Structures are given as structure tokens and as C-alpha cells.
Amino acid sequence: MCSTYAHDSDECTAHYIRTCVLTEIILGELNKLSQFVRDNEGEFVSRAMSNTATVQGGEIQTAKKALKQAEKRINELDDLFERLYEDNVSGKISDERFATMSARYEAKQSRLKADAAKLSETISRKEQQNNDVMSFVSIVKKYEEFTELTPEIMHELIDRIIVHAPEGGRGNRTQQVDIHLRFNVVTATATADFKQYYARRKAV
């Protein structure tokens, strides 16, 4: 049943999907995913990261290089400030000149520290994205075929499932299902065709 409608009837409609239909859809999508990963692992990884592995790695290396340069410049400014302070104490430069130059150094250093923080966050995010995708691939490859939907499979592979309101009448009723997989790796979208489902049920 739609949980949104249960809490706020203005936000959604009173719709539902049969558990057996939803299970069939999820197993079908997981098996398609598993087959694609086995046959096209490199392409899947590239798509999941919205980039090629080479470009992704290149971006990380570029960010690490920029971070190293920023940290080096921050240390250089520390040394400059220390010498500036010593020159002020010894009387080589006036208090006014010291105040002006130290403010300039501090402003530069603050900007560099902000840049370094952003670069560190970018590196961590991209490295985590790489790790998440490869972890997901390893989990998928554990299963030769998905024949039943166990709590373990749901926990390992699926983040959430969104079931949309149905369209059409009973004779041609369809319903969209979005399966969001873990780590935001990919979202599988399927359409439940109840005409086909009921036809299979009658055949059985």
C-alpha cells in the first residue's frame, strides 16, 4: 500500500501493488543487472560512476596534485609570517608594515585552506564512489542467479523501491516501479503489465 497516501491523502493516491508482482519485477531486474555486470563489467563501472575509470582516476590525481601544491604554499606562508614577525620584533619593519603584510598573508592562507578543504572533500568523494561501485559489483557477482528475494539480497543490493500509481483500466493496467540500488549506483525502472501477469497466472 502507498505509505505516502496513508500519512497525507493530498500528496498521493490510494494505490498498491501485489507482493507477488513486485517480487517478480525485482527478481527480473536483478537478473538482468547480474547478466549485464558479468558480460560488460567495465561498461557498468563506467556508467555507474558517470565517467570512465580512466577519467575518474585522472580527476583524483589532478585533485591530489592541486592539494599538495596548496598545502606546500600554506607552509611557505607560515614561514614567511614567522620571518615577518621576527623582522618586526627586531625593528627591521614597522608595526604598520607588519600589520599590512601579515593581514595579506593571512588572507592568502585562509583562501588556500578553503581550497585545500574542498580538494580533500573531492578526493574523498571520488575515492568513495570508486569503492562503492566496486563493492556493489562484487556483491552482484556473488549470485549466479536470483531465484528468490531474501532479506539478505534486499539489504545488500537495494536502497529503496518506489511504486507509482497505476495507469489504465483493468484490461490494460500498467504500473511503473523504480528500484534504487545501493550506493546510488543505478536505478532500474520497470513497468508491471498486469494483462501479461494475469495471462501467465491463468496458464499455470
Secondary structure as UniProt FT lines:
FT   HELIX           3..7
FT   TURN            9..11
FT   HELIX           19..39
FT   HELIX           41..48
FT   TURN            49..50
FT   HELIX           53..90
FT   HELIX           95..141
FT   HELIX           151..157
FT   STRAND          158..163
FT   HELIX           170..172
FT   STRAND          174..181
FT   HELIX           182..184
FT   STRAND          187..193
FT   HELIX           194..203
//
